[in-house]
Structure formats: structure tokens, C-alpha cells
């Protein structure tokens, strides 16, 4: 079983500037908790406890979030006479979180290359810090193992952004579909399984993971695709954030693979 996940959390999130002028995009909240927390919870619900988070833009805020995480997730008694702190009902997850400053202007590939010394397994999960899915990680890992390739990418069909009209020859609307699926072409949905060997394809900080490394893997027949037909949604814009927030608050969040009382 793959037990280590790398999360890219260093980008500026300029398309969500309403939120990201003050905090990094992975700390933008859905249902009162950062989307980074939601991503880690969906991994943790499926057995992943060891996380490496690649920091960049305002990364110190992510460090502060985890530095205070146990405090925020627990009831606590402060005894000022003895300077003792006693935690009660500790609801913090059993996570091991390594936070690595990978540079404010480093590209996605460069961020991955910088965390190589912290990898502990022959394969690891990798995803972005701004998207959620109801993905079955064991099926993803099984697809990777069966392929024998160096890398596996989750292929998803993007959600439609606008209502679709079907017109007849009289210019009458014969069908209306609000937010249909995209054009049924697959895109990179994140949620990779990677061998550390793929990091050899990354030249340096300015290498974009989605360009030369993935293109090289594809050309050399070393990039497997796992088709995910379930829920997947990025948080690129305020509209996305509000949509995901509404799903959470109305109890319809497909990526919530854990129970409320799960630590």
C-alpha cells in the first residue's frame, strides 16, 4: 500500500485573487476548513498518514496552520501557575506532515524535485492543493502497479461551465441541460502515482511538471492513465469555491469519505 502523499501547495492562485491576496490558495476554506485539510482527509480516510507539502507563496501561513493544529482540534486546559497545557478530546488526526519551502517562484516540477530527499517509499501519491474528488486510491494504485509504468495520472472529464442548448432547425430550444459534462475529452485531474525515478526528468526549479516531464513520459510509453468517472472538481475561481462550499454545507460533498467522528 502506498502511504506517502506529496501535495503541491506553493502557487499564487491568481484566478482566486479575492481570497489569495491574504493567504495561499490551499488555505482557502470550504465549509470552514482549508481545502488542503479536505484533500488530506480524503487521503487519510484511505490509509495515507504521511504527507509532504510543497510550500511557496505565503507558505509560512501553512506552517502556522499546522503548528496550531492540535490546539485548534482539541479541548484544552491552560494551567498558568505551572505553565502546563493539558489537551482533552484530542481530535487531531494521526498525521505526519513535512512542510518544505520549495521557493516562491518555483514551477511545479521544480517543487517536486526539491522534496526528493524526504521520499521514503518506492512509489508515492502526488496531487495539487486545490482540487477534490471521490477517488478510490487503492484502485488508482492497482492501475499503476498493473501498468508497470513509471507514472500514472488520473484522467477526468471536466464539468461543464455553462448551460447547454440544443436547437432545432426552427431555432427552437429542444433541450436544455444545466452544467453538462464537458466535451468528453479527458484532462489531467491530478492524483498521480509516481516512482521517484520520474524526478530525474526534472531539470530544475523552472521545469513545469505538466510540460517536459509528462510529455517525455508519454512519448516513452511510461505514462499510465487511470480513468476516474466519479466526482472531481478544482477550486480555480470564486464560483468554484462557492459551489464546493454549498456541497459541503448541504451534506452533498462526494469527496467526504470519512465520518464526522473520525480523527
KEFIVO-158773 format. One record per residue (C-alpha): x, y, z; residue in one letter. Coordinates in Angstrom, 2 decimals. Example, Ala and Ser with C-alpha at 12.3 -4.5 7.8 and 13.67 -1.06 7.14 Angstrom:
residues 2
<u = 12.30&v = -4.50&w = 7.80&res = A>
<u = 13.67&v = -1.06&w = 7.14&res = S>
END
This chain:
residues 263
<u = 0.00&v = 0.00&w = 0.00&res = X>
<u = 1.24&v = 3.49&w = -0.84&res = X>
<u = 1.36&v = 5.52&w = 2.38&res = X>
<u = 3.00&v = 8.80&w = 1.39&res = X>
<u = 1.39&v = 11.70&w = -0.47&res = X>
<u = 3.01&v = 14.84&w = -1.86&res = X>
<u = 0.80&v = 17.92&w = -2.19&res = X>
<u = 1.79&v = 20.94&w = -4.30&res = X>
<u = 0.73&v = 23.97&w = -2.28&res = X>
<u = 3.00&v = 26.77&w = -3.45&res = X>
<u = 1.18&v = 28.53&w = -6.27&res = X>
<u = -0.26&v = 32.05&w = -6.12&res = X>
<u = -3.82&v = 31.22&w = -7.16&res = X>
<u = -4.24&v = 34.44&w = -9.13&res = X>
<u = -7.66&v = 33.46&w = -10.52&res = X>
<u = -8.94&v = 33.38&w = -6.95&res = X>
<u = -7.45&v = 36.74&w = -6.01&res = X>
<u = -10.46&v = 37.62&w = -3.84&res = X>
<u = -9.13&v = 35.06&w = -1.37&res = X>
<u = -5.45&v = 34.63&w = -2.17&res = X>
<u = -4.23&v = 38.18&w = -1.61&res = X>
<u = -4.17&v = 37.32&w = 2.10&res = X>
<u = -3.48&v = 33.57&w = 2.17&res = X>
<u = -2.23&v = 30.79&w = -0.07&res = X>
<u = -4.87&v = 29.03&w = -2.14&res = X>
<u = -4.68&v = 25.71&w = -0.20&res = X>
<u = -5.85&v = 27.60&w = 2.92&res = X>
<u = -8.98&v = 28.95&w = 1.22&res = X>
<u = -11.84&v = 27.42&w = 3.16&res = X>
<u = -14.63&v = 25.05&w = 2.21&res = X>
<u = -17.12&v = 24.52&w = 5.00&res = X>
<u = -14.91&v = 26.36&w = 7.46&res = X>
<u = -11.79&v = 24.27&w = 6.80&res = X>
<u = -8.98&v = 24.79&w = 4.24&res = X>
<u = -9.27&v = 22.82&w = 1.03&res = X>
<u = -5.84&v = 21.41&w = 1.95&res = X>
<u = -7.48&v = 19.81&w = 5.00&res = X>
<u = -10.20&v = 18.27&w = 2.83&res = X>
<u = -7.58&v = 16.79&w = 0.49&res = X>
<u = -5.58&v = 15.35&w = 3.37&res = X>
<u = -8.74&v = 13.92&w = 4.94&res = X>
<u = -9.70&v = 12.05&w = 1.77&res = X>
<u = -6.20&v = 10.55&w = 1.68&res = X>
<u = -6.25&v = 9.75&w = 5.40&res = X>
<u = -9.64&v = 8.05&w = 5.10&res = X>
<u = -7.93&v = 5.60&w = 2.74&res = X>
<u = -4.87&v = 4.84&w = 4.84&res = X>
<u = -2.39&v = 7.60&w = 3.96&res = X>
<u = -0.83&v = 9.23&w = 7.03&res = X>
<u = 2.48&v = 10.63&w = 5.77&res = X>
<u = 2.30&v = 13.92&w = 3.88&res = X>
<u = 4.90&v = 16.13&w = 2.23&res = X>
<u = 3.58&v = 19.60&w = 1.44&res = X>
<u = 5.47&v = 21.79&w = -1.04&res = X>
<u = 5.27&v = 25.39&w = 0.13&res = X>
<u = 5.82&v = 28.60&w = -1.78&res = X>
<u = 3.60&v = 31.70&w = -1.80&res = X>
<u = 2.79&v = 32.66&w = 1.82&res = X>
<u = 3.94&v = 29.23&w = 2.93&res = X>
<u = 4.54&v = 30.46&w = 6.48&res = X>
<u = 0.75&v = 30.60&w = 6.93&res = X>
<u = 0.51&v = 26.88&w = 6.19&res = X>
<u = 3.27&v = 26.27&w = 8.74&res = X>
<u = 1.31&v = 28.28&w = 11.30&res = X>
<u = -1.85&v = 26.31&w = 10.50&res = X>
<u = -0.16&v = 23.02&w = 11.35&res = X>
<u = 1.80&v = 24.45&w = 14.28&res = X>
<u = -1.54&v = 25.26&w = 15.92&res = X>
<u = -3.48&v = 22.32&w = 14.51&res = X>
<u = -3.60&v = 20.18&w = 17.65&res = X>
<u = -4.68&v = 23.18&w = 19.69&res = X>
<u = -7.49&v = 24.01&w = 17.29&res = X>
<u = -8.71&v = 20.40&w = 17.17&res = X>
<u = -8.81&v = 19.81&w = 20.93&res = X>
<u = -10.36&v = 20.99&w = 24.15&res = X>
<u = -7.57&v = 22.37&w = 26.30&res = X>
<u = -6.71&v = 23.44&w = 29.85&res = X>
<u = -4.04&v = 26.10&w = 30.40&res = X>
<u = -2.56&v = 26.00&w = 33.91&res = X>
<u = -0.72&v = 29.29&w = 34.16&res = X>
<u = 0.62&v = 28.57&w = 37.64&res = X>
<u = 2.64&v = 25.63&w = 36.32&res = X>
<u = 2.81&v = 26.60&w = 32.63&res = X>
<u = 1.25&v = 23.25&w = 31.78&res = X>
<u = -1.08&v = 22.65&w = 28.85&res = X>
<u = -3.44&v = 19.70&w = 29.02&res = X>
<u = -5.35&v = 18.53&w = 25.96&res = X>
<u = -8.77&v = 16.91&w = 26.20&res = X>
<u = -10.68&v = 15.11&w = 23.45&res = X>
<u = -7.81&v = 15.46&w = 21.04&res = X>
<u = -9.39&v = 15.26&w = 17.59&res = X>
<u = -6.17&v = 15.80&w = 15.61&res = X>
<u = -5.55&v = 13.13&w = 13.02&res = X>
<u = -2.58&v = 10.78&w = 13.28&res = X>
<u = -0.71&v = 12.61&w = 10.54&res = X>
<u = 2.99&v = 13.05&w = 9.86&res = X>
<u = 3.32&v = 16.33&w = 7.97&res = X>
<u = 6.59&v = 17.53&w = 6.43&res = X>
<u = 6.47&v = 21.14&w = 5.24&res = X>
<u = 9.15&v = 22.05&w = 2.70&res = X>
<u = 9.79&v = 25.57&w = 1.43&res = X>
<u = 10.24&v = 24.92&w = -2.29&res = X>
<u = 10.57&v = 28.57&w = -3.34&res = X>
<u = 8.02&v = 31.24&w = -4.08&res = X>
<u = 8.66&v = 31.30&w = -7.85&res = X>
<u = 9.50&v = 27.63&w = -8.39&res = X>
<u = 7.47&v = 25.76&w = -11.01&res = X>
<u = 5.53&v = 22.56&w = -10.27&res = X>
<u = 8.30&v = 20.25&w = -11.47&res = X>
<u = 10.93&v = 22.12&w = -9.50&res = X>
<u = 8.86&v = 21.79&w = -6.34&res = X>
<u = 8.68&v = 18.02&w = -6.81&res = X>
<u = 12.42&v = 17.70&w = -7.36&res = X>
<u = 13.18&v = 19.61&w = -4.15&res = X>
<u = 11.33&v = 17.15&w = -1.91&res = X>
<u = 13.14&v = 14.04&w = -3.18&res = X>
<u = 15.25&v = 13.58&w = 0.00&res = X>
<u = 12.04&v = 13.22&w = 2.01&res = X>
<u = 10.54&v = 10.37&w = -0.02&res = X>
<u = 10.51&v = 7.11&w = 1.91&res = X>
<u = 8.77&v = 4.66&w = -0.42&res = X>
<u = 9.28&v = 3.19&w = -3.88&res = X>
<u = 6.12&v = 4.95&w = -5.08&res = X>
<u = 4.12&v = 7.89&w = -3.80&res = X>
<u = 0.91&v = 9.77&w = -4.46&res = X>
<u = 1.08&v = 13.34&w = -5.75&res = X>
<u = -1.70&v = 15.86&w = -6.16&res = X>
<u = -2.42&v = 19.58&w = -6.26&res = X>
<u = -3.60&v = 21.60&w = -3.28&res = X>
<u = -6.74&v = 22.91&w = -4.94&res = X>
<u = -8.96&v = 20.03&w = -6.07&res = X>
<u = -11.12&v = 17.33&w = -4.51&res = X>
<u = -12.54&v = 14.03&w = -5.77&res = X>
<u = -14.22&v = 10.86&w = -4.53&res = X>
<u = -11.33&v = 8.88&w = -5.97&res = X>
<u = -10.60&v = 5.32&w = -4.85&res = X>
<u = -6.88&v = 5.48&w = -4.13&res = X>
<u = -6.41&v = 1.72&w = -3.98&res = X>
<u = -7.90&v = 1.33&w = -7.45&res = X>
<u = -5.58&v = 4.11&w = -8.62&res = X>
<u = -2.59&v = 2.32&w = -7.08&res = X>
<u = -3.70&v = -1.03&w = -8.53&res = X>
<u = -3.93&v = 0.52&w = -12.01&res = X>
<u = -0.40&v = 1.85&w = -11.56&res = X>
<u = 1.01&v = -1.48&w = -10.40&res = X>
<u = -0.66&v = -3.38&w = -13.22&res = X>
<u = 0.67&v = -0.96&w = -15.83&res = X>
<u = 4.32&v = -1.36&w = -14.86&res = X>
<u = 4.88&v = 2.29&w = -15.83&res = X>
<u = 6.84&v = 4.98&w = -14.01&res = X>
<u = 3.84&v = 7.27&w = -13.60&res = X>
<u = 0.06&v = 7.16&w = -13.51&res = X>
<u = -2.18&v = 10.19&w = -13.96&res = X>
<u = -5.86&v = 10.34&w = -13.06&res = X>
<u = -7.86&v = 11.19&w = -16.17&res = X>
<u = -11.12&v = 13.05&w = -15.57&res = X>
<u = -13.81&v = 14.68&w = -17.66&res = X>
<u = -14.12&v = 18.33&w = -16.62&res = X>
<u = -17.51&v = 19.64&w = -15.51&res = X>
<u = -19.32&v = 21.97&w = -17.89&res = X>
<u = -19.23&v = 25.65&w = -17.04&res = X>
<u = -22.41&v = 26.81&w = -18.78&res = X>
<u = -25.87&v = 25.54&w = -19.58&res = X>
<u = -26.07&v = 23.75&w = -22.95&res = X>
<u = -28.79&v = 24.42&w = -25.51&res = X>
<u = -29.88&v = 22.02&w = -28.22&res = X>
<u = -31.53&v = 23.91&w = -31.11&res = X>
<u = -33.66&v = 22.55&w = -33.90&res = X>
<u = -33.83&v = 23.93&w = -37.46&res = X>
<u = -36.51&v = 26.44&w = -36.42&res = X>
<u = -34.23&v = 27.94&w = -33.74&res = X>
<u = -36.38&v = 26.44&w = -31.01&res = X>
<u = -34.66&v = 25.00&w = -27.94&res = X>
<u = -35.40&v = 21.29&w = -27.94&res = X>
<u = -33.24&v = 20.52&w = -24.91&res = X>
<u = -31.65&v = 22.48&w = -22.09&res = X>
<u = -29.03&v = 20.97&w = -19.79&res = X>
<u = -27.58&v = 22.99&w = -16.95&res = X>
<u = -23.83&v = 22.45&w = -16.42&res = X>
<u = -23.44&v = 19.34&w = -18.60&res = X>
<u = -20.24&v = 17.36&w = -18.72&res = X>
<u = -17.50&v = 18.75&w = -20.93&res = X>
<u = -16.85&v = 17.53&w = -24.45&res = X>
<u = -15.99&v = 14.08&w = -23.03&res = X>
<u = -12.27&v = 14.58&w = -23.59&res = X>
<u = -10.10&v = 13.66&w = -20.62&res = X>
<u = -7.85&v = 16.08&w = -18.77&res = X>
<u = -5.22&v = 15.84&w = -16.05&res = X>
<u = -7.13&v = 15.58&w = -12.77&res = X>
<u = -4.07&v = 15.35&w = -10.56&res = X>
<u = -3.94&v = 12.39&w = -8.15&res = X>
<u = -0.82&v = 10.82&w = -9.59&res = X>
<u = 1.11&v = 7.74&w = -8.55&res = X>
<u = 4.81&v = 8.26&w = -9.23&res = X>
<u = 8.09&v = 6.42&w = -9.00&res = X>
<u = 10.88&v = 8.61&w = -7.60&res = X>
<u = 12.70&v = 7.85&w = -10.87&res = X>
<u = 10.46&v = 10.37&w = -12.68&res = X>
<u = 12.19&v = 13.15&w = -10.77&res = X>
<u = 15.27&v = 12.53&w = -12.93&res = X>
<u = 13.29&v = 14.08&w = -15.79&res = X>
<u = 13.07&v = 17.41&w = -13.95&res = X>
<u = 15.95&v = 19.72&w = -14.80&res = X>
<u = 15.47&v = 22.38&w = -12.13&res = X>
<u = 13.27&v = 24.96&w = -10.47&res = X>
<u = 11.81&v = 26.33&w = -13.70&res = X>
<u = 10.66&v = 22.96&w = -15.03&res = X>
<u = 6.89&v = 22.70&w = -15.30&res = X>
<u = 5.82&v = 19.17&w = -14.36&res = X>
<u = 2.94&v = 19.26&w = -16.83&res = X>
<u = 5.24&v = 20.05&w = -19.76&res = X>
<u = 8.60&v = 18.35&w = -20.39&res = X>
<u = 8.44&v = 15.59&w = -17.73&res = X>
<u = 4.90&v = 14.43&w = -18.54&res = X>
<u = 5.46&v = 14.86&w = -22.29&res = X>
<u = 8.63&v = 12.75&w = -22.07&res = X>
<u = 6.85&v = 10.06&w = -20.04&res = X>
<u = 4.04&v = 9.95&w = -22.60&res = X>
<u = 6.42&v = 9.74&w = -25.59&res = X>
<u = 8.36&v = 6.91&w = -23.95&res = X>
<u = 5.14&v = 4.98&w = -23.13&res = X>
<u = 5.77&v = 5.37&w = -19.42&res = X>
<u = 2.61&v = 7.32&w = -18.50&res = X>
<u = -0.39&v = 5.24&w = -17.48&res = X>
<u = -3.88&v = 6.74&w = -17.21&res = X>
<u = -6.42&v = 5.83&w = -14.55&res = X>
<u = -9.91&v = 6.83&w = -15.63&res = X>
<u = -11.92&v = 8.33&w = -12.80&res = X>
<u = -15.60&v = 8.61&w = -13.70&res = X>
<u = -16.79&v = 9.87&w = -10.34&res = X>
<u = -16.79&v = 13.32&w = -8.80&res = X>
<u = -13.87&v = 15.66&w = -9.40&res = X>
<u = -13.77&v = 19.42&w = -9.12&res = X>
<u = -10.99&v = 22.01&w = -8.96&res = X>
<u = -11.15&v = 25.25&w = -7.00&res = X>
<u = -9.87&v = 27.69&w = -9.59&res = X>
<u = -12.31&v = 30.58&w = -9.14&res = X>
<u = -14.65&v = 32.08&w = -6.57&res = X>
<u = -17.50&v = 30.36&w = -8.38&res = X>
<u = -15.78&v = 27.01&w = -7.77&res = X>
<u = -15.24&v = 27.80&w = -4.10&res = X>
<u = -18.88&v = 28.74&w = -3.59&res = X>
<u = -20.02&v = 25.58&w = -5.40&res = X>
<u = -17.85&v = 23.31&w = -3.25&res = X>
<u = -18.85&v = 25.20&w = -0.11&res = X>
<u = -22.53&v = 24.70&w = -0.95&res = X>
<u = -21.99&v = 20.97&w = -1.49&res = X>
<u = -20.36&v = 20.73&w = 1.92&res = X>
<u = -22.97&v = 22.71&w = 3.83&res = X>
<u = -25.87&v = 20.82&w = 2.25&res = X>
<u = -24.35&v = 17.42&w = 3.06&res = X>
<u = -23.72&v = 16.57&w = -0.61&res = X>
<u = -19.90&v = 16.60&w = -0.69&res = X>
<u = -18.92&v = 13.45&w = -2.63&res = X>
<u = -15.27&v = 13.70&w = -1.54&res = X>
<u = -16.23&v = 13.34&w = 2.13&res = X>
<u = -15.10&v = 9.75&w = 2.54&res = X>
<u = -14.86&v = 9.91&w = 6.32&res = X>
<u = -17.32&v = 10.02&w = 9.22&res = X>
<u = -17.76&v = 13.10&w = 11.37&res = X>
<u = -16.24&v = 11.43&w = 14.43&res = X>
<u = -13.21&v = 10.11&w = 12.55&res = X>
<u = -9.99&v = 11.61&w = 13.90&res = X>
END
